[in-house]
Amino acid sequence: MASEKEIVGLENPALDIEEQVNYQPKKKEGKKKKKSKHGAEEDRNKPLYCVTDVPPWYLCLLLAMQHYLTAFGGILSIPLILSEGLCLQHDSLTQSRLINTIFFVSGLCTVLQVTFGVRLPILQGGTFALVTPAMAMLSLPEWRCPAWTQNSTLVDPSSPDFIEVWQTRLRSLQGSIMVASLLQILVGFSGLIGFLMRFIGPLTIAPTVSLIGLSLYDSAGTKLGSHWGISAMTTVLIILFSQYLHRVPIPFPAYSKAKKLHVSKLYIFQSIPILLGILVSWLVCYLLTIYDVLPSNPDHYGHLARTDVKGNVVGEAAWFSVPYPGQWGLPTVSLAGVLGIMAGIICSMAESVGDYHACAKLSGARPPPKHAINRGIGIEGLGSLLAGAFGSGNGTTSFSENVAALGITKVGSRMVIFISGVLMILMGMLGKIGAIFTTIPTPVIGGMFLIMFGVISAAGVSNLQTTDMNSHRNLFVFGFSVFTGLVIPNWVMKNPDFFKTGIEELDQVINILLSIHMFVGGFLGFVLDNTIPGTKRERGLLPSDESNLEDSGDMLAIDKVYDLPFGITSYFSSKSWIRYIPFCPQKGNRTRRKSGDNQTSHSEQQPNDTEVIKEFSF
């Protein structure tokens, strides 16, 4: 499946895992490399393993597991949020099946993206951009949960009436996601994404993404209030691990041929701070439960912090189960739901394009060409279609957290992400694993939400770094969009019967769209940014200057990174009609820019001594 990589120094069997990760190859004397304005700092940022490199199998496995754990918190939290709108708060067994399904689909989409999509080491997972419109849809008067489903003593998970309540909601959500995903498939594979990105700038993306996190404050507050002490402990632990101890190495036993059995230091706090914070708080809750410190009466404050609230869900869950399309029944379609989900998909597409460029930069590849971006967005749309068919209650998108992890590990191999996708598929088939995670106490989840939703909000604001925020124009557009995006949905949700046109379907559409914070804020940002006069530099629409990276020789100058696998590109590149297919690489496009404005074929480029690489191909 893959040929071995040969980079000088990195295949030395005498080096242990830590040394291989931190190893810097020696440069051949006598060969001077053009120094960039960033100097030595740029060398430190150079990836040790680029896109087409294959690290040793054990390092691949460890790094793949780390990527899985990095995405774990974000993927896990989506079914837990949706369970409230689906009336599943007191059905832990079904929650566990949703968790297994979303991990299975995320792994499947990751394998598709790495193999046939943008072909960069970018992990796919659930998206919060679809959580907000999904919750807005499920909050409509006709979809609100019956009062008896909110009482744990009245809920019988095996009751046909209860099963019909949650499955009806989930099937409608499934159908809306599947139909809305067709928009993303069309935009991606037709090449329309390039046209749309001309009008979607930072002042559209920033309020949209920020409002995803800000709009979920109520869900986080409800869980936090179930036990403020446990929630605060979880939040403090995650902050401590991720911000204060992330550079503190922890000794672990290791083995290498040279050193035999020895102690190696790993930066575990940097890799899995969220998971560690959850595990420690979970353990504390378990100890408080077995010693009966926490109240056993469901009506008393603090009861939800007990670890035995979910009963024997782990024992009842199957050891092995394979999610399949239509497992909840035949999906149905809601027009209002489709339009709401489309708003989230547009936001997801804009964010993914930014992730592709960041991922390419961190993994040692040149910026992705148009055909790769088109293919990546199209595959994400196909992933959302599959997610809707399988019934995860969500779609799929590129995970920004894992793109950031590439910069930390300096390993940009797509083989690592491919293996991570396979691990998620396997984990999604282990029913007990999903059941275990449903027993996480509610206040622990609240503490995790406080961190995650805050980071999502900040990630939205970070899109403004390319704009001129000293401009009164930009301050007005961003401030007005965000504040209005909070005010209008809040009022509409409190007055759901205000809009009465006499057409039920139109009333649903208006209520859902005006209840979605990110739609209101993003729409206003889009309209104002494209109508109020402003220069491209002021709006942050000028392309970033990546010539320094390309000219320095630090970028992997191989266009084949983005070629289709299994020799598909080689077979079709000679066909004259291939230039009309916007998602297929074309042989004539393989050029790179050198210093000055000269265009030179990749075949004329001479690799330096540290870039003797054998590519692998699927």
Beta strands, then each sheet from edge to edge (+ up, - down):
strand 1: 124-125
strand 2: 250-256
strand 3: 260-266
strand 4: 397-398
strand 5: 591-593
strand 6: 599-601
sheet 1: 1+ 4-
sheet 2: 2+ 3-
sheet 3: 5+ 6-
end
